[in-house]
Amino acid sequence: MAQPFKTPSTEKRSSSEAKWSSTNNEARTIMEKEAVARERKTERLKAQRLAMEAETPEVEVAKATVRKPRAKAAKKGVGSR
């Protein structure tokens, strides 16, 4: 005779599997809470930065001049005979 199909909910789990599942669920919950908190903090800091930028007058920054590399000094006494 064929045995009936056991679903995970009706199948009894071992003690170690139950602990693993519990730990896994708790870890996932903590990570999700941290992700939400990180997103909120990012949005809050972005709003503060935009507010600060709106309050401060724009200061024109002078572009740095590009310097040409100096020519290497000729070595005295090398290659001349």
mmCIF file of the N, C-alpha and C atoms, coordinates in Angstrom:
data_MODEL
# 
_entry.id   MODEL 
# 
loop_
_atom_site.group_PDB 
_atom_site.id 
_atom_site.type_symbol 
_atom_site.label_atom_id 
_atom_site.label_alt_id 
_atom_site.label_comp_id 
_atom_site.label_asym_id 
_atom_site.label_entity_id 
_atom_site.label_seq_id 
_atom_site.pdbx_PDB_ins_code 
_atom_site.Cartn_x 
_atom_site.Cartn_y 
_atom_site.Cartn_z 
_atom_site.occupancy 
_atom_site.B_iso_or_equiv 
_atom_site.pdbx_formal_charge 
_atom_site.auth_seq_id 
_atom_site.auth_comp_id 
_atom_site.auth_asym_id 
_atom_site.auth_atom_id 
_atom_site.pdbx_PDB_model_num 
ATOM 1   N N  . MET A 1 1  ? 0.832  -1.166 0.000   1.00 0.00 ? 1  MET A N  1 
ATOM 2   C CA . MET A 1 1  ? 0.000  0.000  0.000   1.00 0.00 ? 1  MET A CA 1 
ATOM 3   C C  . MET A 1 1  ? 0.892  1.249  0.000   1.00 0.00 ? 1  MET A C  1 
ATOM 4   N N  . ALA A 1 2  ? 0.517  2.293  -0.738  1.00 0.00 ? 2  ALA A N  1 
ATOM 5   C CA . ALA A 1 2  ? 1.302  3.523  -0.843  1.00 0.00 ? 2  ALA A CA 1 
ATOM 6   C C  . ALA A 1 2  ? 1.088  4.390  0.392   1.00 0.00 ? 2  ALA A C  1 
ATOM 7   N N  . GLN A 1 3  ? 2.171  4.999  0.815   1.00 0.00 ? 3  GLN A N  1 
ATOM 8   C CA . GLN A 1 3  ? 2.061  5.888  1.968   1.00 0.00 ? 3  GLN A CA 1 
ATOM 9   C C  . GLN A 1 3  ? 1.526  7.243  1.528   1.00 0.00 ? 3  GLN A C  1 
ATOM 10  N N  . PRO A 1 4  ? 0.727  7.893  2.374   1.00 0.00 ? 4  PRO A N  1 
ATOM 11  C CA . PRO A 1 4  ? 0.195  9.205  1.998   1.00 0.00 ? 4  PRO A CA 1 
ATOM 12  C C  . PRO A 1 4  ? 1.318  10.241 1.951   1.00 0.00 ? 4  PRO A C  1 
ATOM 13  N N  . PHE A 1 5  ? 1.138  11.232 1.113   1.00 0.00 ? 5  PHE A N  1 
ATOM 14  C CA . PHE A 1 5  ? 2.120  12.305 0.949   1.00 0.00 ? 5  PHE A CA 1 
ATOM 15  C C  . PHE A 1 5  ? 2.137  13.159 2.205   1.00 0.00 ? 5  PHE A C  1 
ATOM 16  N N  . LYS A 1 6  ? 3.328  13.372 2.748   1.00 0.00 ? 6  LYS A N  1 
ATOM 17  C CA . LYS A 1 6  ? 3.464  14.194 3.944   1.00 0.00 ? 6  LYS A CA 1 
ATOM 18  C C  . LYS A 1 6  ? 3.880  15.611 3.535   1.00 0.00 ? 6  LYS A C  1 
ATOM 19  N N  . THR A 1 7  ? 3.138  16.566 3.988   1.00 0.00 ? 7  THR A N  1 
ATOM 20  C CA . THR A 1 7  ? 3.500  17.954 3.727   1.00 0.00 ? 7  THR A CA 1 
ATOM 21  C C  . THR A 1 7  ? 4.418  18.427 4.846   1.00 0.00 ? 7  THR A C  1 
ATOM 22  N N  . PRO A 1 8  ? 5.220  19.453 4.609   1.00 0.00 ? 8  PRO A N  1 
ATOM 23  C CA . PRO A 1 8  ? 6.123  19.934 5.654   1.00 0.00 ? 8  PRO A CA 1 
ATOM 24  C C  . PRO A 1 8  ? 5.398  20.355 6.925   1.00 0.00 ? 8  PRO A C  1 
ATOM 25  N N  . SER A 1 9  ? 4.171  20.843 6.825   1.00 0.00 ? 9  SER A N  1 
ATOM 26  C CA . SER A 1 9  ? 3.452  21.285 8.015   1.00 0.00 ? 9  SER A CA 1 
ATOM 27  C C  . SER A 1 9  ? 2.994  20.114 8.867   1.00 0.00 ? 9  SER A C  1 
ATOM 28  N N  . THR A 1 10 ? 2.707  18.960 8.246   1.00 0.00 ? 10 THR A N  1 
ATOM 29  C CA . THR A 1 10 ? 2.246  17.807 9.012   1.00 0.00 ? 10 THR A CA 1 
ATOM 30  C C  . THR A 1 10 ? 3.397  16.917 9.432   1.00 0.00 ? 10 THR A C  1 
ATOM 31  N N  . GLU A 1 11 ? 4.530  17.058 8.789   1.00 0.00 ? 11 GLU A N  1 
ATOM 32  C CA . GLU A 1 11 ? 5.692  16.243 9.114   1.00 0.00 ? 11 GLU A CA 1 
ATOM 33  C C  . GLU A 1 11 ? 6.376  16.807 10.358  1.00 0.00 ? 11 GLU A C  1 
ATOM 34  N N  . LYS A 1 12 ? 6.707  15.948 11.281  1.00 0.00 ? 12 LYS A N  1 
ATOM 35  C CA . LYS A 1 12 ? 7.340  16.404 12.510  1.00 0.00 ? 12 LYS A CA 1 
ATOM 36  C C  . LYS A 1 12 ? 8.822  16.659 12.251  1.00 0.00 ? 12 LYS A C  1 
ATOM 37  N N  . ARG A 1 13 ? 9.272  17.844 12.680  1.00 0.00 ? 13 ARG A N  1 
ATOM 38  C CA . ARG A 1 13 ? 10.671 18.206 12.462  1.00 0.00 ? 13 ARG A CA 1 
ATOM 39  C C  . ARG A 1 13 ? 11.493 17.815 13.677  1.00 0.00 ? 13 ARG A C  1 
ATOM 40  N N  . SER A 1 14 ? 12.762 17.592 13.414  1.00 0.00 ? 14 SER A N  1 
ATOM 41  C CA . SER A 1 14 ? 13.650 17.274 14.523  1.00 0.00 ? 14 SER A CA 1 
ATOM 42  C C  . SER A 1 14 ? 13.936 18.544 15.318  1.00 0.00 ? 14 SER A C  1 
ATOM 43  N N  . SER A 1 15 ? 14.495 18.374 16.474  1.00 0.00 ? 15 SER A N  1 
ATOM 44  C CA . SER A 1 15 ? 14.801 19.497 17.359  1.00 0.00 ? 15 SER A CA 1 
ATOM 45  C C  . SER A 1 15 ? 15.792 20.454 16.693  1.00 0.00 ? 15 SER A C  1 
ATOM 46  N N  . SER A 1 16 ? 16.803 19.890 16.051  1.00 0.00 ? 16 SER A N  1 
ATOM 47  C CA . SER A 1 16 ? 17.811 20.746 15.414  1.00 0.00 ? 16 SER A CA 1 
ATOM 48  C C  . SER A 1 16 ? 17.215 21.516 14.230  1.00 0.00 ? 16 SER A C  1 
ATOM 49  N N  . GLU A 1 17 ? 16.319 20.886 13.472  1.00 0.00 ? 17 GLU A N  1 
ATOM 50  C CA . GLU A 1 17 ? 15.674 21.586 12.361  1.00 0.00 ? 17 GLU A CA 1 
ATOM 51  C C  . GLU A 1 17 ? 14.790 22.713 12.859  1.00 0.00 ? 17 GLU A C  1 
ATOM 52  N N  . ALA A 1 18 ? 14.100 22.488 13.959  1.00 0.00 ? 18 ALA A N  1 
ATOM 53  C CA . ALA A 1 18 ? 13.237 23.516 14.531  1.00 0.00 ? 18 ALA A CA 1 
ATOM 54  C C  . ALA A 1 18 ? 14.068 24.698 15.014  1.00 0.00 ? 18 ALA A C  1 
ATOM 55  N N  . LYS A 1 19 ? 15.207 24.412 15.654  1.00 0.00 ? 19 LYS A N  1 
ATOM 56  C CA . LYS A 1 19 ? 16.092 25.488 16.105  1.00 0.00 ? 19 LYS A CA 1 
ATOM 57  C C  . LYS A 1 19 ? 16.653 26.256 14.926  1.00 0.00 ? 19 LYS A C  1 
ATOM 58  N N  . TRP A 1 20 ? 17.066 25.536 13.888  1.00 0.00 ? 20 TRP A N  1 
ATOM 59  C CA . TRP A 1 20 ? 17.612 26.172 12.697  1.00 0.00 ? 20 TRP A CA 1 
ATOM 60  C C  . TRP A 1 20 ? 16.573 27.092 12.064  1.00 0.00 ? 20 TRP A C  1 
ATOM 61  N N  . SER A 1 21 ? 15.348 26.596 11.952  1.00 0.00 ? 21 SER A N  1 
ATOM 62  C CA . SER A 1 21 ? 14.273 27.376 11.351  1.00 0.00 ? 21 SER A CA 1 
ATOM 63  C C  . SER A 1 21 ? 13.978 28.631 12.163  1.00 0.00 ? 21 SER A C  1 
ATOM 64  N N  . SER A 1 22 ? 13.945 28.472 13.476  1.00 0.00 ? 22 SER A N  1 
ATOM 65  C CA . SER A 1 22 ? 13.680 29.605 14.362  1.00 0.00 ? 22 SER A CA 1 
ATOM 66  C C  . SER A 1 22 ? 14.782 30.654 14.235  1.00 0.00 ? 22 SER A C  1 
ATOM 67  N N  . THR A 1 23 ? 16.028 30.201 14.268  1.00 0.00 ? 23 THR A N  1 
ATOM 68  C CA . THR A 1 23 ? 17.172 31.114 14.144  1.00 0.00 ? 23 THR A CA 1 
ATOM 69  C C  . THR A 1 23 ? 17.164 31.806 12.786  1.00 0.00 ? 23 THR A C  1 
ATOM 70  N N  . ASN A 1 24 ? 16.873 31.052 11.761  1.00 0.00 ? 24 ASN A N  1 
ATOM 71  C CA . ASN A 1 24 ? 16.838 31.603 10.406  1.00 0.00 ? 24 ASN A CA 1 
ATOM 72  C C  . ASN A 1 24 ? 15.765 32.684 10.297  1.00 0.00 ? 24 ASN A C  1 
ATOM 73  N N  . ASN A 1 25 ? 14.589 32.421 10.844  1.00 0.00 ? 25 ASN A N  1 
ATOM 74  C CA . ASN A 1 25 ? 13.501 33.397 10.788  1.00 0.00 ? 25 ASN A CA 1 
ATOM 75  C C  . ASN A 1 25 ? 13.845 34.660 11.574  1.00 0.00 ? 25 ASN A C  1 
ATOM 76  N N  . GLU A 1 26 ? 14.461 34.485 12.752  1.00 0.00 ? 26 GLU A N  1 
ATOM 77  C CA . GLU A 1 26 ? 14.846 35.640 13.554  1.00 0.00 ? 26 GLU A CA 1 
ATOM 78  C C  . GLU A 1 26 ? 15.911 36.472 12.840  1.00 0.00 ? 26 GLU A C  1 
ATOM 79  N N  . ALA A 1 27 ? 16.885 35.808 12.234  1.00 0.00 ? 27 ALA A N  1 
ATOM 80  C CA . ALA A 1 27 ? 17.942 36.513 11.510  1.00 0.00 ? 27 ALA A CA 1 
ATOM 81  C C  . ALA A 1 27 ? 17.356 37.279 10.331  1.00 0.00 ? 27 ALA A C  1 
ATOM 82  N N  . ARG A 1 28 ? 16.440 36.655 9.611   1.00 0.00 ? 28 ARG A N  1 
ATOM 83  C CA . ARG A 1 28 ? 15.816 37.317 8.468   1.00 0.00 ? 28 ARG A CA 1 
ATOM 84  C C  . ARG A 1 28 ? 15.030 38.554 8.922   1.00 0.00 ? 28 ARG A C  1 
ATOM 85  N N  . THR A 1 29 ? 14.332 38.441 10.048  1.00 0.00 ? 29 THR A N  1 
ATOM 86  C CA . THR A 1 29 ? 13.567 39.560 10.592  1.00 0.00 ? 29 THR A CA 1 
ATOM 87  C C  . THR A 1 29 ? 14.498 40.714 10.964  1.00 0.00 ? 29 THR A C  1 
ATOM 88  N N  . ILE A 1 30 ? 15.615 40.391 11.618  1.00 0.00 ? 30 ILE A N  1 
ATOM 89  C CA . ILE A 1 30 ? 16.583 41.428 12.008  1.00 0.00 ? 30 ILE A CA 1 
ATOM 90  C C  . ILE A 1 30 ? 17.154 42.111 10.774  1.00 0.00 ? 30 ILE A C  1 
ATOM 91  N N  . MET A 1 31 ? 17.516 41.345 9.759   1.00 0.00 ? 31 MET A N  1 
ATOM 92  C CA . MET A 1 31 ? 18.090 41.928 8.537   1.00 0.00 ? 31 MET A CA 1 
ATOM 93  C C  . MET A 1 31 ? 17.084 42.821 7.832   1.00 0.00 ? 31 MET A C  1 
ATOM 94  N N  . GLU A 1 32 ? 15.826 42.429 7.803   1.00 0.00 ? 32 GLU A N  1 
ATOM 95  C CA . GLU A 1 32 ? 14.796 43.252 7.169   1.00 0.00 ? 32 GLU A CA 1 
ATOM 96  C C  . GLU A 1 32 ? 14.597 44.559 7.931   1.00 0.00 ? 32 GLU A C  1 
ATOM 97  N N  . LYS A 1 33 ? 14.613 44.497 9.275   1.00 0.00 ? 33 LYS A N  1 
ATOM 98  C CA . LYS A 1 33 ? 14.477 45.710 10.079  1.00 0.00 ? 33 LYS A CA 1 
ATOM 99  C C  . LYS A 1 33 ? 15.652 46.655 9.842   1.00 0.00 ? 33 LYS A C  1 
ATOM 100 N N  . GLU A 1 34 ? 16.864 46.092 9.759   1.00 0.00 ? 34 GLU A N  1 
ATOM 101 C CA . GLU A 1 34 ? 18.049 46.911 9.502   1.00 0.00 ? 34 GLU A CA 1 
ATOM 102 C C  . GLU A 1 34 ? 17.984 47.562 8.130   1.00 0.00 ? 34 GLU A C  1 
ATOM 103 N N  . ALA A 1 35 ? 17.484 46.840 7.142   1.00 0.00 ? 35 ALA A N  1 
ATOM 104 C CA . ALA A 1 35 ? 17.380 47.395 5.794   1.00 0.00 ? 35 ALA A CA 1 
ATOM 105 C C  . ALA A 1 35 ? 16.390 48.563 5.767   1.00 0.00 ? 35 ALA A C  1 
ATOM 106 N N  . VAL A 1 36 ? 15.272 48.410 6.464   1.00 0.00 ? 36 VAL A N  1 
ATOM 107 C CA . VAL A 1 36 ? 14.276 49.485 6.528   1.00 0.00 ? 36 VAL A CA 1 
ATOM 108 C C  . VAL A 1 36 ? 14.864 50.699 7.246   1.00 0.00 ? 36 VAL A C  1 
ATOM 109 N N  . ALA A 1 37 ? 15.568 50.454 8.358   1.00 0.00 ? 37 ALA A N  1 
ATOM 110 C CA . ALA A 1 37 ? 16.180 51.559 9.109   1.00 0.00 ? 37 ALA A CA 1 
ATOM 111 C C  . ALA A 1 37 ? 17.232 52.264 8.258   1.00 0.00 ? 37 ALA A C  1 
ATOM 112 N N  . ARG A 1 38 ? 18.018 51.509 7.495   1.00 0.00 ? 38 ARG A N  1 
ATOM 113 C CA . ARG A 1 38 ? 19.042 52.094 6.624   1.00 0.00 ? 38 ARG A CA 1 
ATOM 114 C C  . ARG A 1 38 ? 18.410 52.966 5.539   1.00 0.00 ? 38 ARG A C  1 
ATOM 115 N N  . GLU A 1 39 ? 17.312 52.509 4.959   1.00 0.00 ? 39 GLU A N  1 
ATOM 116 C CA . GLU A 1 39 ? 16.621 53.289 3.929   1.00 0.00 ? 39 GLU A CA 1 
ATOM 117 C C  . GLU A 1 39 ? 16.055 54.579 4.511   1.00 0.00 ? 39 GLU A C  1 
ATOM 118 N N  . ARG A 1 40 ? 15.482 54.499 5.712   1.00 0.00 ? 40 ARG A N  1 
ATOM 119 C CA . ARG A 1 40 ? 14.944 55.699 6.366   1.00 0.00 ? 40 ARG A CA 1 
ATOM 120 C C  . ARG A 1 40 ? 16.050 56.701 6.648   1.00 0.00 ? 40 ARG A C  1 
ATOM 121 N N  . LYS A 1 41 ? 17.182 56.209 7.148   1.00 0.00 ? 41 LYS A N  1 
ATOM 122 C CA . LYS A 1 41 ? 18.309 57.090 7.455   1.00 0.00 ? 41 LYS A CA 1 
ATOM 123 C C  . LYS A 1 41 ? 18.824 57.745 6.178   1.00 0.00 ? 41 LYS A C  1 
ATOM 124 N N  . THR A 1 42 ? 18.923 56.987 5.102   1.00 0.00 ? 42 THR A N  1 
ATOM 125 C CA . THR A 1 42 ? 19.385 57.533 3.833   1.00 0.00 ? 42 THR A CA 1 
ATOM 126 C C  . THR A 1 42 ? 18.463 58.649 3.361   1.00 0.00 ? 42 THR A C  1 
ATOM 127 N N  . GLU A 1 43 ? 17.163 58.419 3.436   1.00 0.00 ? 43 GLU A N  1 
ATOM 128 C CA . GLU A 1 43 ? 16.205 59.441 3.018   1.00 0.00 ? 43 GLU A CA 1 
ATOM 129 C C  . GLU A 1 43 ? 16.295 60.684 3.900   1.00 0.00 ? 43 GLU A C  1 
ATOM 130 N N  . ARG A 1 44 ? 16.457 60.481 5.209   1.00 0.00 ? 44 ARG A N  1 
ATOM 131 C CA . ARG A 1 44 ? 16.561 61.611 6.136   1.00 0.00 ? 44 ARG A CA 1 
ATOM 132 C C  . ARG A 1 44 ? 17.813 62.432 5.850   1.00 0.00 ? 44 ARG A C  1 
ATOM 133 N N  . LEU A 1 45 ? 18.948 61.758 5.654   1.00 0.00 ? 45 LEU A N  1 
ATOM 134 C CA . LEU A 1 45 ? 20.194 62.468 5.374   1.00 0.00 ? 45 LEU A CA 1 
ATOM 135 C C  . LEU A 1 45 ? 20.145 63.170 4.019   1.00 0.00 ? 45 LEU A C  1 
ATOM 136 N N  . LYS A 1 46 ? 19.487 62.552 3.049   1.00 0.00 ? 46 LYS A N  1 
ATOM 137 C CA . LYS A 1 46 ? 19.357 63.169 1.733   1.00 0.00 ? 46 LYS A CA 1 
ATOM 138 C C  . LYS A 1 46 ? 18.529 64.445 1.833   1.00 0.00 ? 46 LYS A C  1 
ATOM 139 N N  . ALA A 1 47 ? 17.453 64.406 2.604   1.00 0.00 ? 47 ALA A N  1 
ATOM 140 C CA . ALA A 1 47 ? 16.617 65.590 2.786   1.00 0.00 ? 47 ALA A CA 1 
ATOM 141 C C  . ALA A 1 47 ? 17.398 66.696 3.492   1.00 0.00 ? 47 ALA A C  1 
ATOM 142 N N  . GLN A 1 48 ? 18.191 66.341 4.502   1.00 0.00 ? 48 GLN A N  1 
ATOM 143 C CA . GLN A 1 48 ? 19.014 67.335 5.190   1.00 0.00 ? 48 GLN A CA 1 
ATOM 144 C C  . GLN A 1 48 ? 20.042 67.952 4.248   1.00 0.00 ? 48 GLN A C  1 
ATOM 145 N N  . ARG A 1 49 ? 20.679 67.137 3.425   1.00 0.00 ? 49 ARG A N  1 
ATOM 146 C CA . ARG A 1 49 ? 21.679 67.641 2.484   1.00 0.00 ? 49 ARG A CA 1 
ATOM 147 C C  . ARG A 1 49 ? 21.047 68.589 1.478   1.00 0.00 ? 49 ARG A C  1 
ATOM 148 N N  . LEU A 1 50 ? 19.889 68.211 0.969   1.00 0.00 ? 50 LEU A N  1 
ATOM 149 C CA . LEU A 1 50 ? 19.212 69.075 0.002   1.00 0.00 ? 50 LEU A CA 1 
ATOM 150 C C  . LEU A 1 50 ? 18.791 70.393 0.642   1.00 0.00 ? 50 LEU A C  1 
ATOM 151 N N  . ALA A 1 51 ? 18.359 70.354 1.903   1.00 0.00 ? 51 ALA A N  1 
ATOM 152 C CA . ALA A 1 51 ? 17.985 71.576 2.617   1.00 0.00 ? 51 ALA A CA 1 
ATOM 153 C C  . ALA A 1 51 ? 19.198 72.469 2.823   1.00 0.00 ? 51 ALA A C  1 
ATOM 154 N N  . MET A 1 52 ? 20.329 71.871 3.178   1.00 0.00 ? 52 MET A N  1 
ATOM 155 C CA . MET A 1 52 ? 21.555 72.648 3.365   1.00 0.00 ? 52 MET A CA 1 
ATOM 156 C C  . MET A 1 52 ? 22.004 73.273 2.060   1.00 0.00 ? 52 MET A C  1 
ATOM 157 N N  . GLU A 1 53 ? 21.921 72.530 0.973   1.00 0.00 ? 53 GLU A N  1 
ATOM 158 C CA . GLU A 1 53 ? 22.330 73.050 -0.333  1.00 0.00 ? 53 GLU A CA 1 
ATOM 159 C C  . GLU A 1 53 ? 21.420 74.182 -0.777  1.00 0.00 ? 53 GLU A C  1 
ATOM 160 N N  . ALA A 1 54 ? 20.145 74.104 -0.417  1.00 0.00 ? 54 ALA A N  1 
ATOM 161 C CA . ALA A 1 54 ? 19.207 75.162 -0.803  1.00 0.00 ? 54 ALA A CA 1 
ATOM 162 C C  . ALA A 1 54 ? 19.479 76.438 -0.012  1.00 0.00 ? 54 ALA A C  1 
ATOM 163 N N  . GLU A 1 55 ? 19.943 76.309 1.240   1.00 0.00 ? 55 GLU A N  1 
ATOM 164 C CA . GLU A 1 55 ? 20.202 77.467 2.078   1.00 0.00 ? 55 GLU A CA 1 
ATOM 165 C C  . GLU A 1 55 ? 21.517 78.157 1.743   1.00 0.00 ? 55 GLU A C  1 
ATOM 166 N N  . THR A 1 56 ? 22.531 77.424 1.391   1.00 0.00 ? 56 THR A N  1 
ATOM 167 C CA . THR A 1 56 ? 23.846 78.012 1.149   1.00 0.00 ? 56 THR A CA 1 
ATOM 168 C C  . THR A 1 56 ? 23.915 78.576 -0.258  1.00 0.00 ? 56 THR A C  1 
ATOM 169 N N  . PRO A 1 57 ? 24.515 79.776 -0.386  1.00 0.00 ? 57 PRO A N  1 
ATOM 170 C CA . PRO A 1 57 ? 24.662 80.347 -1.723  1.00 0.00 ? 57 PRO A CA 1 
ATOM 171 C C  . PRO A 1 57 ? 25.706 79.563 -2.510  1.00 0.00 ? 57 PRO A C  1 
ATOM 172 N N  . GLU A 1 58 ? 25.515 79.546 -3.793  1.00 0.00 ? 58 GLU A N  1 
ATOM 173 C CA . GLU A 1 58 ? 26.454 78.821 -4.637  1.00 0.00 ? 58 GLU A CA 1 
ATOM 174 C C  . GLU A 1 58 ? 27.743 79.623 -4.754  1.00 0.00 ? 58 GLU A C  1 
ATOM 175 N N  . VAL A 1 59 ? 28.838 78.964 -4.542  1.00 0.00 ? 59 VAL A N  1 
ATOM 176 C CA . VAL A 1 59 ? 30.147 79.586 -4.662  1.00 0.00 ? 59 VAL A CA 1 
ATOM 177 C C  . VAL A 1 59 ? 30.813 78.985 -5.880  1.00 0.00 ? 59 VAL A C  1 
ATOM 178 N N  . GLU A 1 60 ? 31.264 79.874 -6.757  1.00 0.00 ? 60 GLU A N  1 
ATOM 179 C CA . GLU A 1 60 ? 31.892 79.384 -7.968  1.00 0.00 ? 60 GLU A CA 1 
ATOM 180 C C  . GLU A 1 60 ? 33.319 78.977 -7.641  1.00 0.00 ? 60 GLU A C  1 
ATOM 181 N N  . VAL A 1 61 ? 33.636 77.753 -7.951  1.00 0.00 ? 61 VAL A N  1 
ATOM 182 C CA . VAL A 1 61 ? 34.964 77.236 -7.675  1.00 0.00 ? 61 VAL A CA 1 
ATOM 183 C C  . VAL A 1 61 ? 35.805 77.405 -8.931  1.00 0.00 ? 61 VAL A C  1 
ATOM 184 N N  . ALA A 1 62 ? 36.980 78.028 -8.756  1.00 0.00 ? 62 ALA A N  1 
ATOM 185 C CA . ALA A 1 62 ? 37.865 78.229 -9.893  1.00 0.00 ? 62 ALA A CA 1 
ATOM 186 C C  . ALA A 1 62 ? 38.436 76.879 -10.316 1.00 0.00 ? 62 ALA A C  1 
ATOM 187 N N  . LYS A 1 63 ? 38.506 76.698 -11.607 1.00 0.00 ? 63 LYS A N  1 
ATOM 188 C CA . LYS A 1 63 ? 39.058 75.454 -12.121 1.00 0.00 ? 63 LYS A CA 1 
ATOM 189 C C  . LYS A 1 63 ? 40.568 75.467 -11.927 1.00 0.00 ? 63 LYS A C  1 
ATOM 190 N N  . ALA A 1 64 ? 41.102 74.350 -11.562 1.00 0.00 ? 64 ALA A N  1 
ATOM 191 C CA . ALA A 1 64 ? 42.541 74.241 -11.386 1.00 0.00 ? 64 ALA A CA 1 
ATOM 192 C C  . ALA A 1 64 ? 43.215 74.319 -12.749 1.00 0.00 ? 64 ALA A C  1 
ATOM 193 N N  . THR A 1 65 ? 44.306 75.035 -12.785 1.00 0.00 ? 65 THR A N  1 
ATOM 194 C CA . THR A 1 65 ? 45.023 75.140 -14.048 1.00 0.00 ? 65 THR A CA 1 
ATOM 195 C C  . THR A 1 65 ? 45.785 73.853 -14.287 1.00 0.00 ? 65 THR A C  1 
ATOM 196 N N  . VAL A 1 66 ? 45.840 73.467 -15.523 1.00 0.00 ? 66 VAL A N  1 
ATOM 197 C CA . VAL A 1 66 ? 46.549 72.249 -15.878 1.00 0.00 ? 66 VAL A CA 1 
ATOM 198 C C  . VAL A 1 66 ? 47.993 72.625 -16.153 1.00 0.00 ? 66 VAL A C  1 
ATOM 199 N N  . ARG A 1 67 ? 48.883 72.004 -15.429 1.00 0.00 ? 67 ARG A N  1 
ATOM 200 C CA . ARG A 1 67 ? 50.302 72.292 -15.616 1.00 0.00 ? 67 ARG A CA 1 
ATOM 201 C C  . ARG A 1 67 ? 50.894 71.314 -16.607 1.00 0.00 ? 67 ARG A C  1 
ATOM 202 N N  . LYS A 1 68 ? 51.740 71.874 -17.445 1.00 0.00 ? 68 LYS A N  1 
ATOM 203 C CA . LYS A 1 68 ? 52.436 71.024 -18.392 1.00 0.00 ? 68 LYS A CA 1 
ATOM 204 C C  . LYS A 1 68 ? 53.615 70.386 -17.675 1.00 0.00 ? 68 LYS A C  1 
ATOM 205 N N  . PRO A 1 69 ? 53.914 69.162 -18.001 1.00 0.00 ? 69 PRO A N  1 
ATOM 206 C CA . PRO A 1 69 ? 55.062 68.540 -17.358 1.00 0.00 ? 69 PRO A CA 1 
ATOM 207 C C  . PRO A 1 69 ? 56.356 69.242 -17.769 1.00 0.00 ? 69 PRO A C  1 
ATOM 208 N N  . ARG A 1 70 ? 57.260 69.400 -16.807 1.00 0.00 ? 70 ARG A N  1 
ATOM 209 C CA . ARG A 1 70 ? 58.515 70.076 -17.109 1.00 0.00 ? 70 ARG A CA 1 
ATOM 210 C C  . ARG A 1 70 ? 59.397 69.180 -17.949 1.00 0.00 ? 70 ARG A C  1 
ATOM 211 N N  . ALA A 1 71 ? 60.160 69.824 -18.806 1.00 0.00 ? 71 ALA A N  1 
ATOM 212 C CA . ALA A 1 71 ? 61.101 69.071 -19.623 1.00 0.00 ? 71 ALA A CA 1 
ATOM 213 C C  . ALA A 1 71 ? 62.221 68.586 -18.725 1.00 0.00 ? 71 ALA A C  1 
ATOM 214 N N  . LYS A 1 72 ? 62.653 67.393 -18.969 1.00 0.00 ? 72 LYS A N  1 
ATOM 215 C CA . LYS A 1 72 ? 63.718 66.841 -18.148 1.00 0.00 ? 72 LYS A CA 1 
ATOM 216 C C  . LYS A 1 72 ? 65.024 67.570 -18.466 1.00 0.00 ? 72 LYS A C  1 
ATOM 217 N N  . ALA A 1 73 ? 65.748 67.873 -17.426 1.00 0.00 ? 73 ALA A N  1 
ATOM 218 C CA . ALA A 1 73 ? 67.023 68.569 -17.602 1.00 0.00 ? 73 ALA A CA 1 
ATOM 219 C C  . ALA A 1 73 ? 68.016 67.619 -18.268 1.00 0.00 ? 73 ALA A C  1 
ATOM 220 N N  . ALA A 1 74 ? 68.794 68.168 -19.174 1.00 0.00 ? 74 ALA A N  1 
ATOM 221 C CA . ALA A 1 74 ? 69.803 67.362 -19.868 1.00 0.00 ? 74 ALA A CA 1 
ATOM 222 C C  . ALA A 1 74 ? 70.906 67.018 -18.876 1.00 0.00 ? 74 ALA A C  1 
ATOM 223 N N  . LYS A 1 75 ? 71.293 65.777 -18.889 1.00 0.00 ? 75 LYS A N  1 
ATOM 224 C CA . LYS A 1 75 ? 72.352 65.364 -17.982 1.00 0.00 ? 75 LYS A CA 1 
ATOM 225 C C  . LYS A 1 75 ? 73.709 65.765 -18.566 1.00 0.00 ? 75 LYS A C  1 
ATOM 226 N N  . LYS A 1 76 ? 74.479 66.341 -17.709 1.00 0.00 ? 76 LYS A N  1 
ATOM 227 C CA . LYS A 1 76 ? 75.803 66.804 -18.163 1.00 0.00 ? 76 LYS A CA 1 
ATOM 228 C C  . LYS A 1 76 ? 76.770 65.624 -18.150 1.00 0.00 ? 76 LYS A C  1 
ATOM 229 N N  . GLY A 1 77 ? 77.537 65.545 -19.198 1.00 0.00 ? 77 GLY A N  1 
ATOM 230 C CA . GLY A 1 77 ? 78.601 64.578 -19.256 1.00 0.00 ? 77 GLY A CA 1 
ATOM 231 C C  . GLY A 1 77 ? 78.180 63.180 -19.671 1.00 0.00 ? 77 GLY A C  1 
ATOM 232 N N  . VAL A 1 78 ? 76.934 62.980 -19.920 1.00 0.00 ? 78 VAL A N  1 
ATOM 233 C CA . VAL A 1 78 ? 76.482 61.627 -20.303 1.00 0.00 ? 78 VAL A CA 1 
ATOM 234 C C  . VAL A 1 78 ? 76.320 61.606 -21.819 1.00 0.00 ? 78 VAL A C  1 
ATOM 235 N N  . GLY A 1 79 ? 76.956 60.663 -22.474 1.00 0.00 ? 79 GLY A N  1 
ATOM 236 C CA . GLY A 1 79 ? 76.801 60.473 -23.907 1.00 0.00 ? 79 GLY A CA 1 
ATOM 237 C C  . GLY A 1 79 ? 77.635 61.405 -24.757 1.00 0.00 ? 79 GLY A C  1 
ATOM 238 N N  . SER A 1 80 ? 78.396 62.291 -24.197 1.00 0.00 ? 80 SER A N  1 
ATOM 239 C CA . SER A 1 80 ? 79.221 63.172 -25.030 1.00 0.00 ? 80 SER A CA 1 
ATOM 240 C C  . SER A 1 80 ? 80.683 62.828 -24.800 1.00 0.00 ? 80 SER A C  1 
ATOM 241 N N  . ARG A 1 81 ? 81.384 62.542 -25.895 1.00 0.00 ? 81 ARG A N  1 
ATOM 242 C CA . ARG A 1 81 ? 82.810 62.194 -25.807 1.00 0.00 ? 81 ARG A CA 1 
ATOM 243 C C  . ARG A 1 81 ? 83.581 62.946 -26.797 1.00 0.00 ? 81 ARG A C  1 
# 
